[in-house]
Amino acid sequence: MIRNWSKAVRTTVSAVGALVGARSSGRRTAPVTYTLITLCCLLFLLSPAAGLNPAYGTGEELLAAQRAYFRRWGVIPAELFEDSPGSALTPATALFVHGGWVHLLGNMLFLYVFGAMTEERMGRLQFALFYLGCGYLALLGYAGANAHSQESLVGASGAISAVLGAFLFLFPRARVTSLLPFLFFLPLRFPAWVVLPFWAALQWMAAGRAGDGPGVAYLAHLVGFGLGFAFAWVRFGRGTRVGGVPVAAPEGENQP
């Protein structure tokens, strides 16, 4: 969930490291997760954000088309709470809009790694409603805290952060492979209860330092993460948590 896309993702990558995969056994079917990934990718490729469609022109013409696209489908906090049905829908449409290639690929990698196991545990319909509902509320929370902002807010990070929060509760000992910049990108495996709270703590610290300029909407990440963890805790209870689930790393590992 970002305000300035390329800068935001570079900041996130350098601060958090490249999360590569959670390990799990057996083949898992996650049609909702894969549908969300496919839909986000297709919409991005067809949009001016991808820069591939010649119909949007080049140079200043393309930049103008991108700005109009983000303002139409993204969340503008200053306009969200007006008496406009269209504005009320933007937290839902913004979940499927991404500002650039790195933004898209980073979000989709996190969803691919953590979404499948979470969907399998929750069930398809419940996972779909959980993803959309938490994503909507994460954007709403950010907009409420920045009610005078005129910047467009787009991306699935709030919803994906909710998936991370639910994953932490449901699979606290699942092994996650990380590439940490300050350790020369050595691949190290840690349990989810180490990696994900560390990620959330970084978001909290960054949110406290965030100014009014462009950057990452860390507050949306925190709201989504908290909502996801709380939902899993209330819905599934302590007795249904899954311990050390060893699972194979995903194919085509990418840097988020």
C-alpha positions in Angstrom: 0.0 0.0 0.0 1.9 3.0 -1.1 1.8 6.7 -2.0 5.0 6.9 -4.1 5.5 3.5 -5.7 9.1 2.9 -6.7 10.6 4.8 -3.8 8.3 2.9 -1.4 9.2 -0.5 -2.5 12.9 0.2 -2.6 12.6 1.4 1.0 10.7 -1.7 2.1 13.1 -4.1 0.4 16.2 -2.5 1.9 14.6 -2.4 5.4 13.0 -5.8 5.5 15.1 -8.0 3.2 13.8 -10.3 0.5 11.3 -12.8 1.9 11.7 -15.8 -0.3 9.4 -18.6 0.9 7.6 -20.4 3.6 8.2 -24.2 3.6 5.2 -26.6 3.5 4.6 -30.2 2.7 2.4 -31.5 0.0 0.7 -29.8 -2.9 -1.8 -27.1 -1.9 -4.7 -25.9 -3.9 -5.5 -22.2 -3.4 -7.8 -21.0 -6.3 -8.7 -17.7 -4.6 -5.0 -16.8 -4.0 -4.1 -17.7 -7.6 -7.2 -15.8 -8.9 -6.3 -12.7 -7.0 -2.7 -12.8 -8.3 -3.9 -13.4 -11.9 -6.4 -10.6 -11.7 -3.9 -8.1 -10.3 -1.4 -9.0 -12.9 -3.9 -8.7 -15.8 -5.3 -5.4 -14.6 -1.8 -4.0 -14.3 -0.7 -5.1 -17.7 -3.8 -3.5 -19.3 -3.4 -0.3 -17.3 -1.2 2.7 -18.1 0.9 1.9 -15.0 2.6 -0.9 -16.9 3.7 1.4 -19.7 3.1 -1.3 -22.3 0.0 -0.2 -24.0 0.8 2.3 -26.8 -2.8 3.7 -26.6 -1.7 5.6 -23.5 1.2 7.3 -25.4 4.6 8.1 -24.1 6.4 10.7 -22.0 4.1 13.4 -20.5 1.0 11.9 -22.1 1.7 8.5 -20.4 2.4 10.2 -17.0 -0.9 12.1 -17.3 -2.8 8.9 -18.1 -1.2 7.2 -15.0 -2.1 10.0 -12.7 -5.7 10.0 -13.9 -5.8 6.2 -13.6 -4.6 6.3 -10.0 -7.0 9.1 -9.0 -9.9 7.3 -10.5 -9.4 3.8 -9.0 -7.2 4.6 -6.0 -8.2 6.0 -2.6 -7.9 9.8 -2.1 -8.4 10.3 1.7 -9.6 13.9 1.4 -12.4 12.7 -0.9 -13.2 9.3 0.7 -15.5 10.6 3.4 -17.6 12.8 1.1 -21.1 11.9 0.3 -20.1 10.1 -2.9 -20.9 6.4 -3.5 -18.1 6.2 -6.0 -15.5 7.3 -3.4 -16.8 4.7 -0.9 -15.9 2.0 -3.4 -12.3 3.1 -4.0 -10.9 1.1 -1.0 -12.1 -2.0 -2.8 -10.9 -1.0 -6.3 -7.5 0.2 -5.0 -6.7 -3.3 -3.9 -6.3 -4.4 -7.5 -4.3 -1.3 -8.7 -0.5 -1.2 -8.5 1.9 1.6 -9.2 4.8 -0.1 -10.9 6.4 -3.4 -11.7 8.4 -3.7 -8.5 5.3 -2.8 -6.4 3.2 -5.5 -8.2 5.8 -8.3 -8.1 6.6 -7.6 -4.4 3.0 -7.8 -3.3 2.2 -10.8 -5.5 5.2 -12.7 -4.1 4.1 -12.2 -0.5 0.5 -13.2 -1.5 1.8 -16.3 -3.3 4.1 -17.4 -0.4 1.6 -16.8 2.5 -1.8 -16.9 0.8 -2.0 -20.5 -0.2 -1.6 -22.0 3.3 -3.8 -19.4 4.9 -6.5 -20.0 2.3 -6.3 -23.7 2.8 -6.8 -23.3 6.5 -9.7 -20.8 6.3 -11.5 -22.2 3.2 -12.1 -20.4 -0.1 -15.1 -18.3 0.6 -13.9 -17.2 4.1 -10.5 -16.4 2.8 -11.9 -14.3 -0.1 -14.1 -12.3 2.3 -11.3 -12.0 4.8 -8.9 -10.6 2.2 -11.3 -8.1 0.7 -12.7 -7.0 4.1 -9.3 -6.5 5.8 -7.9 -4.8 2.8 -10.8 -2.4 2.7 -10.5 -1.6 6.4 -6.7 -1.2 6.2 -7.2 1.5 3.5 -10.0 3.0 5.5 -7.8 3.2 8.6 -5.0 4.9 6.7 -7.4 7.4 5.1 -9.0 8.2 8.4 -5.6 9.0 9.9 -4.7 11.2 6.9 -8.1 12.7 6.1 -6.7 15.8 4.4 -4.3 14.0 2.0 -4.8 14.5 -1.7 -2.4 11.7 -2.7 -3.8 8.6 -4.4 -3.3 5.4 -2.4 -3.2 2.1 -4.3 -2.1 -1.5 -3.8 -2.9 -4.7 -2.1 -0.4 -4.3 0.8 -3.1 -3.8 3.5 -4.9 -7.0 2.5 -1.6 -8.9 2.2 -0.5 -7.6 5.6 -3.7 -9.1 7.0 -2.7 -12.5 5.4 0.6 -12.2 7.1 -1.1 -11.5 10.5 -3.4 -14.5 10.1 -0.5 -16.7 8.9 1.5 -15.7 12.1 -1.3 -16.9 14.3 -2.1 -20.1 12.3 1.4 -21.2 11.5 3.8 -19.6 14.0 6.5 -22.2 13.6 6.4 -22.6 9.8 9.9 -21.9 8.4 10.5 -18.8 6.4 13.6 -18.3 4.2 14.8 -14.7 4.2 17.6 -12.8 2.4 18.8 -10.0 4.8 20.8 -7.1 3.2 22.8 -6.5 6.3 23.9 -10.1 6.3 25.1 -10.0 2.6 21.8 -11.6 1.4 22.7 -14.9 2.9 19.6 -17.2 2.8 18.6 -17.9 6.4 15.6 -19.8 7.7 13.6 -18.6 10.6 10.2 -19.5 12.1 7.3 -17.2 11.2 7.0 -16.1 14.8 10.5 -14.5 14.4 10.2 -13.1 10.9 6.7 -11.6 10.9 6.8 -9.8 14.2 10.1 -8.4 13.1 8.5 -7.2 9.9 5.6 -5.6 11.9 8.0 -3.9 14.2 9.8 -2.3 11.3 6.4 -1.1 9.9 5.6 0.4 13.3 9.0 2.2 13.6 8.7 3.5 10.0 5.1 4.7 10.6 6.3 6.8 13.5 9.0 8.4 11.4 6.7 8.9 8.3 6.1 12.5 7.3 3.7 14.1 4.9 5.9 13.5 1.9 5.5 10.6 -0.5 6.5 7.1 0.8 5.1 3.9 2.1 1.7 3.9 3.8 3.0 2.0 6.8 -0.1 2.6 8.8 -2.2 0.6 6.3 0.3 -2.3 6.7 -0.1 -2.2 10.5 -3.9 -2.0 10.4 -4.0 -4.9 8.0 -1.6 -7.0 10.0 -3.5 -6.4 13.3 -6.8 -7.1 11.7 -5.5 -10.4 10.2 -4.1 -11.6 13.4 -7.2 -10.6 15.4 -9.5 -12.3 12.9 -7.5 -15.6 13.1 -7.4 -15.5 16.9 -11.2 -14.9 17.2 -12.2 -17.2 14.4 -10.0 -20.2 15.0 -9.0 -19.9 18.6 -5.9 -21.1 20.3 -6.6 -24.8 19.9 -6.5 -24.8 16.1 -3.1 -23.4 15.5 -0.7 -25.4 13.4 2.8 -25.9 14.6 5.9 -26.7 12.6 4.6 -27.3 9.2 7.5 -28.1 6.8 6.6 -27.0 3.3 8.5 -26.7 0.0 9.6 -23.3 -1.1 7.7 -21.8 -4.0 8.9 -22.1 -7.6 10.3 -19.0 -9.2 11.6 -17.3 -6.1 11.6 -13.5 -6.5 12.6 -10.5 -4.4 9.6 -8.6 -3.0 
